[in-house]
């Protein structure tokens, strides 16, 4: 029997925009299809309708006890750019989703195909420079790549033409926006968000179409219909209550019909309906925002590595997978340079205790890492080491600086006053200097803020100079309770000293789960090796409880 794919909701569905003109519309409408059951199979029964707020014991849960036997497990699965990087990888992802959908309700979040967002950022920059020739080249290249993937993945000419038409509309709209911006040589933040989000807006319908071809009912949805944010373009923050309301009305009917929603990662919309983005790498964040909104049992982030590792394997090849880790440990690793997670990923799920898995879509049988509220009880032990390769260290110093009151607190306040984030704040034991580690892009304004904060001390000679040091790396070890572990900084320094690596500054973080040191950038790789060896991080740990998916 030939399957018929339709664009968006079925004609008679209450999800059809014509039937509900008040529903926010986006560019993510895709395909859904309910196939006839195969011979000798029993269709999965529909679940009785219950709001998401009655699904789990999170902060929004109903006081009525959940009747677990009435429902199937609910998971949010996010697939990153490398996981959907070409036709063969999208086909692999569709297989993972199909297998999970047999026994569970699944909401899928997809990123743009690998490298696409970088190209779109380049297009926005070329538009700002008025370079239409390069703009045309970028869009021709991206359209060709997506067209080839669609042709390889969708055998039905009818279904394929629907998707190609949808892609062409999105590409044409975005290219026209770029050309308008090029005419005035200016790209507004709102325009930049629209340009940068094209990759997700074309990838979601393509993935939904592939699932339909595999016999899995699916519909692509633009996250502008689900995730409500503030109007901070390029780094928007979600409104949890408003997002929950939209998810209940938009996702619930699909799940009750056993339809798999494929949601665009990375983006949302302001209360006024303007498309916004959550910041680079924000599809992880999208997944946990949605997971919290629908009270998911688990969020699974499928990527190209075997979970959270003890160190970057490109720098320390014998780094191992950490089977289980706490929210705070994982958040600190992300903040201090580990690329496996967006730094804000865990914020939405922390209040509802939803576990988050990091798994490898290329080795789906591998368990990866489970991130839970408390992790494994290994108080005072280092779990992992990570590095920020390129940092700036700003030093405020003087011979009688020890007489300056609250210098550490004031330095932290000065950094925050200019919207910068301090990776490290260190005050030497004699009190003769304060060191602040920041990103290169904010080093200048941070130094100015410190000069202003300590202006009186500089004038009266308590401090005599403010210096910015470049070519600095910040290395951080992470583990529960290491703030209470006596001598962790000295042990780090001793390990580096054995390899003749100088420590410039060291500080224990406020989370209680991290200790950071600043070193010369040229010593970074050797330092990671030395620390990894010192804390025996290549020794395996017990495996966590397996995911249901």
N, C-alpha and C positions, 0 to 999 in steps of 0.2 A: 504494500500500500504506500503510495507516495504521500509524504507529509506536506502539509500546507503551512507555511510560516506566515505570520501576520506581523505588521509593524505596530508596536505598542500593545495596548490592551485589545481584547476581542471586542467586536462591534457592540455586543449586548452586555459587556462587562461593566459593572459600576466603576471600574478603574478608568474607563474611557474618558478622555478629557472633554469630549462633547457632552457626556452625561454629567460631568462635574466641572463646570467652568471655573469654579473657585480654586481647584487644585493647582498648585504651582507647577509650571511646566518647565522642562529642561531639554537638553539635546541628547539625553541618554536613552530615549525610547528604543526598545529592542524587540525581540521576538519571544513569543511564548506559544507553546503547543502542548496539548494533552494527547499523547499517543494512545492507541488502543493497546490493551495488555497483550503481551505475547501469549501464545497457547500454553496451557498448563501453568499459568502464573496467577497469583492473586493480587489484584491492585491494592496498593497501600491505602487504608481507609483514611478519610478526612478526619481531622481532629475537631472536637467541639470547640467553638470559639471561646477563647479566654484572653483577656488583655495581657500584654507582656508583663505588666506590673504584678500579675498573680503567678508568675512562673517560678520565681526563686525567692530566696530569703534576703535579698539585697535591701537597701534602705528604702526602696519604693514598693516593697512587696506587700501583698495583702495580708491582713491578720489571719485570714482563713487558711488552714493548712493546705499546702499544695497536694493535689492528688497525682502523684508522679506517674501512676499507671495509665493515666489518660493522655499522656503526651510522649512524643519522641524527643530525644536530646536535640538541643538547638546550638549550633555552632556558627560563628563568623569565621570565614576563611579568607585571608588576604594573600594575593599572589603578586610578588614584586616584578619589576621590569625584566630581570633576567629570566624569571619563570614564564613570562609571556613574550619572550624576546623574538620568536619567529614562529612559523607555522607548526613545526614539530613540537615546540615547547608548549604552544597553546593546546595542541592535541593531547599532550601529556597532562596538562592541567585539567582539561575537560574529563579525562579518565579518572583523576583523583576526585573530582567533584561528583562524577557519576557514581563511583563506588561508595562515597560517603552518603549520598542522597538515598541509597536503598534503605537505610535504617535511621536516618537523622534528618532534621530540618536544617538546611544550610542557607546562609546569606553569604554571598561572595563579594569581595572588594578587589578590584584590579587596578594595577598601576598602568602607566603607559609602557609600551614596548621599550626595551632597554635602549638608552641613548636618545630617545625621541624628545624628552623634556629638555635636554641640553641643546638640541637643535632648535627647539622652539624658543628657548631663551636667546639663542644666537639670532633667530629671526626678529625677536623684539628689539635687540640691540641694533640690528641692521636697519630696521624701520626707523629707529630714533636717529640713525645716521643718514637716512634718506637713500639707502642703497637698494633700489628696487631690483637690480639685476641679481644680486645675491639672494634677495628674498624669494624671487621666482625659482632659483636653483634649489633652495632649501625645501620649498613646498612641493616642487616636482619630485625631489628625492623621497620625501616622506610619503607622498601619495602613491608613488610606485611601490614602495616597500609594503604598505598596507594593502594595496591592490593585489600584489603577488601573494601575500598571505591569505587573503580572502579566496582567491582563485584556487589555491592549493587546498584549503580547508573545507570549502563548501561545494559539494559535487552538484547539487541541484541548481540549474541555471536560474530558475525563478527566485529561489532563496538568495542566491549569490547576487543577483541584480538588485534585490531589495537592499542588501547590505552595502553594496557598492554605491548605490544612489544615496543612502544615508551618509556614508563617509564623504562622498563628494560634496554634499550640502554643507557638512561641518567644515571641510577644508576650504570651500569657496567663501563661506562666511568669515572664517578667520583670516584668510589671505586678503580679502577685501578690507578687513579691519587694519591689517598691517599696511596696506597701501595707503589708506587714509592717514594713518600715523606717519608714514614716510613723507607724505605731501607737506606736513607741517613740521617734520623732524622732531616729533615729540610723542612719547608713549606714556600715557597716564598709568598709575598703579592698577586701576580697574581694567584697562586694556591689556596690561601685561598679564594679569590673572587669566583673562579670557584666552590669550594666546598660549600661555604656558599649560593650560588645562586641556588643550586639544587632544593630546595623546590618550588620556583616560577616556575622553568622550568618544573616540573612535574605537578604542580597544574593547570597551564593555559590550557594545552591540555585536562585535565580531565574536567574542567569547560566548555570548548568549546564543548566537546562531550555530556555533559548533556544538554546543550542548543539545540544542534542538535536533540537530542531525544525528546525535547519538541516542535520541529518544528520551532525553531529559527535558521536561517542561521548564522553560526559562524565559526571563524577561529582563532586559537591561534597563536600569534606572539611573538617571543623573542624580548625583547627591545633592543638587540644588533643591530637590524635592524632599530631602530627608534631614540634612544637617543645617541647622540654623546657626549662624555665626554673627560676630560683630562685623563692623565695616572696615576692619584693618586689613587692607589688601596686601597679599604676600605673606601674611602671618596671622590669619584670623583665628579667633578663639571661639569655641562652640558655646551655644546656649543649651545646656543639658535638658531643661524642662521642655523647651519648645521643640527640640529634636526628638524627644521621647514621644510627644504628641503626634508629630508627623510620621514617625516610624510606626506607631500603632495604626494609623489610618491607611498608610501606604503599603507597608510590608505584611501586616497581619493577613489581609485577604489573599495575598499571593501564597503565603505559607500554608494557609488553610486549604488551598487548592493544590498543594504539593508542587508549586512552581518555585524554582530557584531564582531569586533575584540576583542579578549581576550589577553591582553598584560601582560607579566611578569613584576611585580613590582620589585623595589630594584636594578635593574641592568641596564647597558648600555654597551657601547663599546667605546674604544679610537678611534682616527682617524685611527690608524693602525689596528683596528679590534679586539683588545684584550678585552675580557670581563672585565668589572669593576663593582664595586658596589657603591651605593650612601651613605653608612653608615647604621647602624642599624635603623630600622623603616623607611627606605628610600622609601617604596612604596607610602606613602603620597606624598613625593617629586616627585616621578615618575608621579603621577596623575596630579599635577599642572604643571610640565614640559610639559607634553603632552597637557594639557588644554590650556596653553599659545601658544604652537606650532600650534594647530589647531583652535585657536580662538573660543574655546568652549563658549557656553552661560552660563554654570555652571559647576563646579566641585563638585561632591558629594562624600564625604568620609564616607562610611558605616562602622561602628565600633560596639562595644558592649556597648556603653553608650549613653545616650539621648542628645548628643551634648556637648557643652562646659559648664561645671558646675561652680558654684560659688566657689566651693572647691572640693577637692578629697572626694567623698562620703564614701570612706573607712575610712577616718579620721574624716569627719564631715557628719554624716548620713543624716542630713536635708538639705544638699546642694541642690540647685535648678538649673535647666537649664536656661542659659542666651539666650533669643530668638535671639538677634542680637548683634554683637560685631564688632569692627573695625579691620582692618588688623593689626595695630600696637598693639592693646590690645591683640589680639590672639597670635601674634608673641612673645610678652613679656611673656605671660602665658607659652607658650611652652619653651621659653628660661629659665625661672625660675622654671621649674620643672613639669608643667602640662603634663601628659602623653598622652593627647588626640591628639596631633599633633607633627610631626617631626619639630624641630626648623626651618628648612629651607623651610618648605612647602609653605609658602606664598610668598616667594621671586619671583618666576616666574610669578605670576598673578598680582603682584602689579602694573606693568606698563600698563596692559590692563584692569584693573578694573573688572576682572571676579569674580563673587561671589563664595564663597566656602561654602558648607553646611557640617555640621557634623551631621550624623543621625545614628539611631540605627537599624541595620539590623534585630534584633529580634523583634522590634516594628516598622515596616516600616511605619505605619500610623502616627507615631509621627513626628512632624516637625523638631525637633532638633534645631540646632543653625545655623544662617546665618551669614557668615563673609563677610563684605563689606568694601569698601575703608574708609568710615567715621563712620560706625556703627550708633548707636542711639545717638543723641545729648544730652548727660548728662555730660556736662563739669564739671570737678572737683569732680565727684562722683566715688566712688570705685565700680567696677563691680564684682571683684573676688579676692580671696586670694589663693596663692599657696605656696608650700614649697619645698626647697631642703633639704632633711633630713640630709645628711652627707656631711659636708663641712669642710674646714680648714680656719682658720682666722690667717693671718700673720700680726703681729703688729710691726711697727718700732716706737720706742718711745725714749723720752729723756726729761730732765727737761727744756732745752732751745731750744727744737725743733721748737718752733714758729718762730724762726729767719731763718728757712730754706726756700729759695725761690722756688716757683712752686712745692712744695712737692707733691701735688695731681697729677699734670700732669706728673711729673717724675715717680711716682709710677705706673701710668697707662702705661707709656711707657715701664717700666721695665718688667711688666707682659707680654705685647705684644711681647717683644723681644725674649721670650722663647716659643712663640706659645701658651701661656696659655690664658684663658678667665677669666676675673675678673667678678664675680657675684656682687661684692660690692666693692667700693673704698670709704673710709670714712676718713676725716681729722677732728679731734676734734676741737671745737671752739677755745680753747686756742692755738691750733696748736702743742700740746705736743705729739701727736701720729697720725700715719696713719695706718688704718686697710684695709687689702685686703682679700676678700673672694674668694677662688678658690676651685677646685675639689681636693680631696685627692691625686690623681695620679700625679698632677703637683705641689703640695705644696713644695716639696724639691727644685726643680729647680727655682720656683718662689722666694723662700726665698733667694737663692743664687743670683738671678738677682737683688733683692732689696739691698742686701749687696753690690753688685758691684756698683749699681746706686748711693747709698748714702755712698760710701766708704770714701770720704773726710770728710763728716759730722761725720761719726762714728769715724774716726781717731782723729778729733779735738773735740770730745765730745758733738757736738750739738745733735747727737743721741747717745745713749749708748747701745742699744740692739735691736736685731731682734728675735722675738719669734713666734713659730708656735703653735696655739691652736687647739686641736682636739675636737671631739664630739660637733661640732657646727652645728646648723641648720640656714638656711637663709629663712626668710619668706618675701614674696613680695605681696603687694596689687597693683592691676592694674585698671586703669581707665583713660579716656581721660582728659588731662589737670590737673592732680593732682599735677604736678610740680608747677603750679601757684596757687595751693590751700594752702593758708597760714596755717602753723601749722599741716600739715598732719603727719609728723614724730612725733611731740609732741602728737598728738591725739593717734597714735599707741602706743607710750610709756605709755601714761596715761591708755589706755585700758589694757595693760599688767600689769601695776603697780597695778591695782585694784585686779588682780589675783596673785599678788606677784611674777611676772615673770620679771626678770632683762633683760634689753636691753643692749647688749654689744656695738653695733654700729648701725647707721642708715644712709641711703643715698638715695637721689632721683636720679633716672636713667636719662641717657641722652636722651632717647626717649620722655620724658615728660609724659609718661603713667605709670610709676612705682615708687614705693618707697619700699626699702628693709631694713630689720632689721636683725641683727645677735643675736641669743639667744643660750642658752645651749640646747643641743639636747634633754635632758630629758623633757624639757618644750614645745616641738614642738606641740604636739596635743592640750594641754591646750591653747596654744597661738592661734592656728587656731580657736578654739571655741570662744575665747574672741574677736578676730578680726571680725569673721563672725557675731557675735552678735552686736558688736559696730557699724558696718556699715549696719545693717539690711539686710544682703545679702540673707536671706531666704524669703524675700517678693517678690512675683511674678511681672514680668514686662510684658508689652503688647507683643503679639505675632507678629513676622515679617510677611511680605508677603510670602505666601506659595510657595514652589518649584513647578515647573511644573511636577516633577517626583514623 
